[in-house]
Amino acid sequence: MKNKSLALKIIERVNLEPGLILLHHNADIDALGSAIAFRNAYPGYSIGAFQNISQLSKKLLKYYDDIIIMQPPKIDQYKTVVILDASTPSQLGISQEVLDNPIVIDHHLFNDIWETRYYYCDPSKTSCAEIIYEFLKLTNFKFDQKTALALLVAILADTGHFKYANYDSLINFANLLKLGKLTVQEVLDVLDMGNEINISQRIAHLKGAQRSKFTLSNGYIIAISQISSYEASMCKNLLALGADLAFVGAQRGEQIRISGRASAELVDNGLHLGKFFQKLGYELSCEGGGHAGAAGVNGTGDVEMVLNACVDGISKMLKKRQGNE
């Protein structure tokens, strides 16, 4: 375990009093699966969100009929708040100032913007669920089938069906299969519940394709687009259409949200979108971060301006990398 002493301090605090597990906006299956496992280990904890969870997570939630997501939670009723799988505070839908030393457990790029003594971050993990699994192994928790399944689905989803898995993820997955007495097919069956794309998402994708623009930079195709929701899945669509890099933004009043995706080739060659967005966030007074191939930035501003800044910044990075080869 990366930092066992900090993990034990977090476990000690969690055991003191019931609290709240707070989900980030558009919480994905990794976030929800991690939260379900955490809540099963600590039944005194509730799960809440200030913004909607993803469509896939909503479908996963139907499998766990004993889990209720409070929207919005009455945060002042909880002394301890646990935040899972969030790379920046702006993803929560509330100001970080209202939180008193929250527990933050994450697997994205380390971000010193978090103001807490209880920040456990391990970017070597391909999912937050793997960290939760390691945490629970430090306790006396006895894994039941549904807890193991929540973590297995989360790992499978965040590794892209093992496309981005590493040795540790595969070992953790195998161990959880044994603990839950489950088969890979049973895990796939749960995850496949969410494969159907609803009509609003299909319409958003079509609008995103209609509004897309692209530019050629140093031999790579960079595509951008604007839609009101489903930015992450639109990025994946642009990559599937042939882009090497995709940036999709949404504007809601003064608030903006940008998702970015990079091809496996660029990531294998050393590109890290999380670091790019973290630097861009500092420059634009926003909050950015994420993984090497999937990242984003949130804040206030003009979405078109930020999309153009993404293209300019990534083009300079590609040119610099090409010059160093």
VMD Tcl script that draws the C-alpha trace (Angstrom):
set ca {
  {0.00 0.00 0.00}
  {1.34 3.43 -0.96}
  {0.85 5.19 2.41}
  {-0.34 2.74 5.03}
  {0.10 5.15 7.95}
  {-2.23 7.71 6.34}
  {-4.70 4.96 5.45}
  {-4.79 3.83 9.09}
  {-5.36 7.42 10.25}
  {-8.27 7.71 7.82}
  {-9.75 4.41 9.03}
  {-9.41 5.59 12.62}
  {-11.31 8.77 11.83}
  {-14.01 6.95 9.83}
  {-14.64 4.71 12.82}
  {-15.29 7.66 15.14}
  {-18.67 8.73 13.83}
  {-21.17 8.21 11.01}
  {-20.66 10.49 8.03}
  {-21.37 11.22 4.39}
  {-19.84 9.79 1.23}
  {-20.00 12.63 -1.29}
  {-20.09 11.88 -5.02}
  {-18.74 14.21 -7.71}
  {-20.86 15.52 -10.57}
  {-21.80 12.94 -13.20}
  {-20.34 10.29 -10.89}
  {-19.22 7.30 -12.92}
  {-19.36 3.61 -12.05}
  {-15.95 3.70 -10.37}
  {-17.12 6.46 -8.01}
  {-20.46 4.80 -7.27}
  {-19.03 1.27 -6.95}
  {-16.37 2.56 -4.55}
  {-19.04 4.41 -2.55}
  {-21.27 1.32 -2.34}
  {-18.40 -0.83 -1.05}
  {-17.37 1.86 1.45}
  {-20.94 2.25 2.69}
  {-21.35 -1.54 3.03}
  {-18.26 -1.60 5.24}
  {-19.53 1.40 7.23}
  {-23.36 1.18 7.33}
  {-23.60 4.35 9.43}
  {-22.49 6.36 6.39}
  {-24.87 7.83 3.82}
  {-24.20 8.55 0.14}
  {-25.05 11.94 -1.31}
  {-24.51 14.13 -4.38}
  {-25.16 17.79 -5.16}
  {-25.39 17.06 -8.86}
  {-26.63 14.15 -10.96}
  {-24.78 10.87 -11.30}
  {-24.11 9.37 -14.73}
  {-26.71 7.38 -16.64}
  {-24.60 4.22 -16.29}
  {-24.39 4.74 -12.52}
  {-28.16 5.16 -12.32}
  {-28.54 1.78 -13.99}
  {-26.00 0.19 -11.63}
  {-27.89 1.70 -8.69}
  {-30.99 -0.31 -9.62}
  {-29.02 -3.45 -8.82}
  {-28.51 -2.19 -5.26}
  {-32.04 -1.48 -4.07}
  {-30.84 -0.81 -0.50}
  {-28.68 2.15 -1.62}
  {-30.23 5.62 -1.73}
  {-28.43 8.70 -3.08}
  {-29.45 11.84 -1.19}
  {-29.77 14.80 -3.56}
  {-28.84 17.22 -2.16}
  {-27.45 15.97 1.16}
  {-27.71 18.14 4.27}
  {-23.98 18.41 4.63}
  {-24.07 20.36 7.91}
  {-25.47 17.26 9.63}
  {-22.22 15.32 9.13}
  {-18.93 15.80 10.93}
  {-17.05 13.55 8.51}
  {-17.29 13.79 4.73}
  {-15.59 11.21 2.51}
  {-14.95 12.19 -1.12}
  {-14.14 9.41 -3.57}
  {-12.69 9.54 -7.09}
  {-12.70 13.35 -7.41}
  {-9.55 14.98 -8.78}
  {-10.63 18.57 -7.97}
  {-13.00 20.24 -5.45}
  {-14.95 21.93 -8.26}
  {-16.37 18.54 -9.23}
  {-18.44 18.40 -6.05}
  {-20.96 21.15 -6.80}
  {-20.22 22.97 -3.52}
  {-17.43 25.18 -2.21}
  {-14.52 23.42 -0.54}
  {-14.72 26.04 2.24}
  {-17.86 24.41 3.72}
  {-15.96 21.15 4.30}
  {-13.93 20.67 7.46}
  {-10.93 18.48 6.69}
  {-12.77 16.04 4.41}
  {-11.33 12.62 3.67}
  {-10.34 12.53 -0.01}
  {-9.47 9.20 -1.63}
  {-8.49 9.40 -5.28}
  {-6.44 7.74 -8.02}
  {-6.02 10.68 -10.41}
  {-3.00 12.96 -10.67}
  {-2.06 14.45 -7.27}
  {-3.59 17.92 -6.87}
  {-2.42 20.17 -4.02}
  {-5.58 22.27 -4.31}
  {-7.26 19.96 -1.76}
  {-7.24 21.61 1.68}
  {-7.24 18.66 4.05}
  {-4.91 16.55 6.14}
  {-6.69 13.42 4.93}
  {-5.83 13.35 1.23}
  {-4.93 9.85 0.04}
  {-3.96 9.84 -3.64}
  {-2.43 6.95 -5.55}
  {-2.20 7.62 -9.32}
  {-0.64 4.19 -9.87}
  {-4.09 2.64 -9.38}
  {-6.27 2.31 -12.47}
  {-9.44 2.79 -10.40}
  {-10.50 4.26 -7.08}
  {-12.13 0.90 -6.31}
  {-8.69 -0.70 -5.99}
  {-7.76 1.79 -3.26}
  {-11.02 1.11 -1.41}
  {-10.27 -2.61 -1.66}
  {-6.85 -2.02 -0.07}
  {-8.43 0.12 2.67}
  {-11.02 -2.51 3.54}
  {-8.32 -5.20 3.72}
  {-6.82 -3.21 6.61}
  {-10.05 -3.62 8.58}
  {-12.01 -6.60 9.89}
  {-14.58 -6.27 7.12}
  {-15.82 -9.56 5.68}
  {-16.44 -9.19 1.96}
  {-19.92 -10.21 0.87}
  {-20.89 -10.89 -2.73}
  {-22.53 -7.53 -3.46}
  {-19.61 -5.54 -2.03}
  {-17.12 -7.53 -4.09}
  {-19.33 -7.10 -7.15}
  {-19.48 -3.29 -6.72}
  {-15.67 -3.12 -6.71}
  {-15.32 -5.58 -9.59}
  {-17.72 -3.63 -11.81}
  {-15.87 -0.41 -10.94}
  {-12.47 -1.89 -11.84}
  {-13.77 -3.38 -15.07}
  {-15.37 -0.06 -16.09}
  {-12.42 2.19 -15.25}
  {-9.89 -0.06 -16.95}
  {-12.00 -0.09 -20.12}
  {-12.61 -3.85 -19.82}
  {-8.90 -4.29 -18.89}
  {-7.65 -2.20 -21.81}
  {-5.84 0.09 -19.33}
  {-5.31 -2.53 -16.63}
  {-1.93 -3.26 -15.07}
  {-0.62 -6.21 -13.08}
  {-2.06 -4.97 -9.77}
  {-5.52 -4.34 -11.22}
  {-5.67 -7.87 -12.58}
  {-4.52 -9.36 -9.27}
  {-7.06 -7.27 -7.32}
  {-9.80 -8.26 -9.74}
  {-8.95 -11.96 -9.38}
  {-8.87 -11.73 -5.58}
  {-12.26 -10.00 -5.50}
  {-13.74 -12.67 -7.78}
  {-12.61 -15.27 -5.24}
  {-13.91 -13.30 -2.25}
  {-17.30 -12.77 -3.87}
  {-17.48 -16.28 -5.34}
  {-18.27 -14.68 -8.68}
  {-17.41 -15.29 -12.32}
  {-16.21 -12.75 -14.87}
  {-19.44 -13.28 -16.81}
  {-21.51 -12.26 -13.78}
  {-19.54 -9.02 -13.53}
  {-19.93 -8.39 -17.25}
  {-23.68 -9.00 -17.02}
  {-24.04 -6.21 -14.42}
  {-21.88 -3.79 -16.39}
  {-23.67 -4.57 -19.65}
  {-26.95 -3.38 -18.11}
  {-25.86 0.14 -18.98}
  {-24.77 -0.38 -22.56}
  {-27.97 0.96 -24.10}
  {-27.65 4.65 -24.99}
  {-30.77 6.71 -24.27}
  {-32.27 9.04 -26.83}
  {-31.11 12.26 -25.13}
  {-27.52 11.04 -25.21}
  {-27.84 10.05 -28.87}
  {-29.21 13.49 -29.74}
  {-26.38 15.15 -27.78}
  {-23.84 13.08 -29.70}
  {-25.38 14.04 -33.04}
  {-25.35 17.73 -32.08}
  {-21.75 17.37 -30.94}
  {-20.77 15.81 -34.25}
  {-22.55 18.62 -36.13}
  {-20.69 21.30 -34.14}
  {-17.29 19.62 -34.22}
  {-14.21 21.28 -35.67}
  {-10.76 19.87 -36.18}
  {-7.25 21.02 -36.82}
  {-4.08 19.19 -37.87}
  {-1.09 19.78 -35.59}
  {2.28 18.08 -35.95}
  {0.69 15.15 -37.74}
  {-2.11 14.70 -35.18}
  {-5.81 15.51 -35.54}
  {-7.25 17.61 -32.71}
  {-11.05 17.78 -32.60}
  {-13.23 20.09 -30.47}
  {-16.96 20.43 -29.94}
  {-19.61 21.95 -27.64}
  {-22.67 20.25 -26.17}
  {-24.80 20.73 -23.05}
  {-24.05 17.30 -21.53}
  {-22.34 13.94 -22.17}
  {-18.99 15.60 -22.86}
  {-16.91 12.54 -21.96}
  {-18.78 10.14 -24.23}
  {-18.68 12.72 -27.05}
  {-14.89 12.81 -26.69}
  {-14.79 9.03 -27.13}
  {-16.93 9.36 -30.26}
  {-14.55 11.92 -31.77}
  {-11.63 9.56 -31.16}
  {-13.61 6.74 -32.78}
  {-14.18 8.99 -35.81}
  {-10.44 9.42 -36.26}
  {-9.24 12.20 -33.94}
  {-6.03 11.72 -31.97}
  {-7.11 14.26 -29.35}
  {-10.62 15.43 -28.47}
  {-11.85 18.30 -26.30}
  {-15.57 18.76 -25.66}
  {-16.98 21.60 -23.59}
  {-20.25 22.56 -21.93}
  {-21.32 26.03 -20.73}
  {-23.94 26.55 -18.01}
  {-24.17 30.23 -17.21}
  {-20.68 31.27 -16.17}
  {-19.69 27.69 -15.34}
  {-17.73 25.64 -17.87}
  {-16.73 22.02 -18.04}
  {-14.23 20.57 -20.52}
  {-13.51 16.88 -21.04}
  {-10.49 15.68 -22.95}
  {-9.39 12.34 -24.38}
  {-6.15 11.25 -26.05}
  {-5.41 8.24 -28.23}
  {-3.52 5.26 -26.84}
  {-0.63 6.07 -29.20}
  {-0.14 9.54 -27.72}
  {-0.39 8.23 -24.16}
  {2.13 5.47 -24.92}
  {4.44 8.17 -26.30}
  {4.34 10.08 -23.02}
  {1.44 12.53 -23.33}
  {-0.38 13.13 -20.01}
  {-3.67 15.02 -20.35}
  {-4.07 15.21 -16.57}
  {-0.87 17.21 -16.24}
  {-1.85 19.36 -19.21}
  {-5.25 20.21 -17.71}
  {-3.79 20.81 -14.27}
  {-1.38 23.41 -15.71}
  {-4.12 24.93 -17.89}
  {-6.39 25.16 -14.84}
  {-3.80 27.19 -12.93}
  {-3.38 29.53 -15.88}
  {-7.15 30.08 -16.26}
  {-8.00 30.14 -12.53}
  {-9.92 26.89 -12.97}
  {-9.40 23.39 -11.58}
  {-8.04 20.67 -13.82}
  {-6.56 17.20 -13.66}
  {-7.15 13.54 -14.42}
  {-5.50 10.59 -16.10}
  {-2.98 10.43 -18.93}
  {-5.62 9.64 -21.54}
  {-8.75 11.09 -19.94}
  {-8.93 14.35 -18.03}
  {-10.81 17.62 -17.70}
  {-11.05 21.12 -16.34}
  {-13.90 22.92 -14.50}
  {-14.42 26.53 -13.54}
  {-15.82 29.82 -14.78}
  {-15.21 31.48 -18.12}
  {-16.07 31.20 -21.80}
  {-16.15 27.64 -23.09}
  {-15.09 28.58 -26.64}
  {-12.08 30.48 -25.31}
  {-11.03 27.54 -23.14}
  {-11.45 25.06 -26.01}
  {-9.21 27.26 -28.16}
  {-6.70 27.40 -25.28}
  {-6.76 23.58 -25.20}
  {-5.93 23.38 -28.91}
  {-3.19 26.03 -28.66}
  {-1.65 24.50 -25.54}
  {-1.68 20.91 -26.73}
  {-0.31 21.96 -30.15}
  {2.67 23.65 -28.45}
  {3.19 20.54 -26.33}
  {3.12 18.27 -29.39}
  {5.55 20.54 -31.23}
  {7.91 20.59 -28.26}
  {7.76 16.80 -27.90}
  {8.42 16.35 -31.63}
  {11.40 18.67 -31.42}
  {12.89 16.61 -28.57}
  {12.62 13.31 -30.45}
}
mol new
graphics top color blue
foreach p $ca { graphics top sphere $p radius 0.5 }
foreach p [lrange $ca 0 end-1] q [lrange $ca 1 end] { graphics top cylinder $p $q radius 0.2 }
display resetview
